[in-house]
Amino acid sequence: TDKIANMKKEKSTSIIDKALKYINENYTNDISLDDISMKIDVTPYYFSRIFKEEMGVNFIEYVTDLRINKAKELLADDSYSMKEICKLVGYSDPNYFSRTFRKHEGVSPSEYKEGIKQ
């Protein structure tokens, strides 16, 4: 039974590794749980479950964290407009990006940018 448990663990780890690679290469696009499930050839339900088990957060939370952290890096660089940052981190709607950022960080992207400058 240890052997079976190890095989299951290895399989889920390789699925998660593939998924993380795909997410990190494609977070700037509109990616969904279904997209990734198809890409790594597992059901969305199974992928969702093992992703949460392995990562401690669900797929959407992970992608949002990744996007917001990238946005914070870009906000520190004055060469990007808010609209560009929004697109660069995978959001097509600036209002949605701003709401998501505020929910995540407690301040708007503009307020965050101002805070960096001080």
C-alpha positions in Angstrom: 0.0 0.0 0.0 2.9 2.4 0.6 4.0 1.7 -3.0 0.5 2.6 -4.3 0.5 5.7 -2.2 3.9 6.8 -3.5 2.8 6.2 -7.1 -0.3 8.3 -6.6 1.8 11.1 -5.0 4.3 11.0 -7.8 1.5 11.2 -10.4 -0.1 14.1 -8.7 3.2 15.9 -8.3 4.0 15.5 -12.0 0.5 16.8 -12.8 1.0 19.8 -10.6 4.5 20.4 -12.0 3.1 20.4 -15.5 0.2 22.7 -14.5 2.5 25.2 -12.7 4.8 25.3 -15.8 1.8 26.0 -18.0 0.4 28.6 -15.6 3.7 30.4 -15.3 4.1 30.5 -19.1 0.5 31.5 -19.7 -0.8 33.6 -16.8 -0.8 36.7 -19.1 -3.5 35.0 -21.2 -7.0 34.1 -20.2 -6.5 30.7 -18.7 -9.1 28.5 -17.0 -9.2 25.3 -15.0 -10.7 23.6 -18.0 -7.8 24.8 -20.3 -5.2 23.4 -17.9 -7.1 20.1 -17.3 -7.3 19.5 -21.0 -3.6 20.4 -21.5 -2.4 17.9 -18.8 -5.1 15.4 -19.7 -7.0 15.0 -16.4 -10.6 16.0 -15.4 -11.2 19.5 -14.1 -12.6 18.0 -10.9 -9.5 15.9 -10.3 -7.1 18.7 -11.2 -8.9 21.1 -8.9 -8.8 18.7 -6.0 -5.1 17.7 -6.3 -4.1 21.3 -7.0 -5.7 22.4 -3.8 -4.2 19.5 -1.9 -0.6 20.1 -3.2 -0.6 23.9 -3.3 -2.8 24.8 -0.3 -4.8 27.2 -2.4 -7.3 26.7 -5.2 -6.4 27.2 -8.9 -8.0 30.7 -9.1 -6.4 31.9 -5.9 -3.0 30.7 -7.2 -3.4 32.5 -10.6 -4.7 35.7 -8.9 -1.7 35.7 -6.4 0.7 35.2 -9.3 -0.9 38.0 -11.4 -1.1 40.5 -8.5 2.6 39.8 -7.5 3.7 40.4 -11.1 1.5 43.6 -11.2 3.3 44.8 -8.0 6.7 44.3 -9.7 5.5 46.2 -12.8 3.9 49.0 -10.6 7.4 49.6 -9.2 8.6 50.4 -12.8 7.5 53.8 -14.1 7.7 52.8 -17.7 4.3 51.0 -17.7 0.8 52.6 -17.7 -1.9 51.1 -15.6 -3.6 49.8 -18.7 -0.4 48.1 -19.9 0.2 46.5 -16.5 -3.4 45.2 -16.5 -2.9 43.5 -19.9 0.6 42.3 -19.0 -0.7 40.4 -16.0 -3.6 38.8 -17.8 -6.6 41.1 -17.1 -8.6 42.5 -20.0 -10.8 44.7 -17.9 -8.9 47.5 -16.0 -11.8 47.9 -13.5 -11.8 44.2 -12.7 -8.0 44.3 -12.3 -8.3 47.2 -10.0 -11.0 45.6 -7.8 -9.1 42.3 -7.6 -5.9 44.2 -6.7 -7.7 46.2 -4.0 -9.3 43.0 -2.6 -5.9 41.3 -2.6 -3.7 44.2 -1.3 -6.1 46.5 0.5 -5.2 49.4 -1.7 -5.8 50.2 -5.4 -3.0 49.8 -7.9 -2.6 53.6 -8.1 -2.4 53.8 -4.3 0.1 51.0 -4.2 2.2 52.8 -6.8 2.1 56.0 -4.8 3.1 54.1 -1.7 6.2 52.7 -3.4 7.3 56.2 -4.4 7.2 57.6 -0.8 
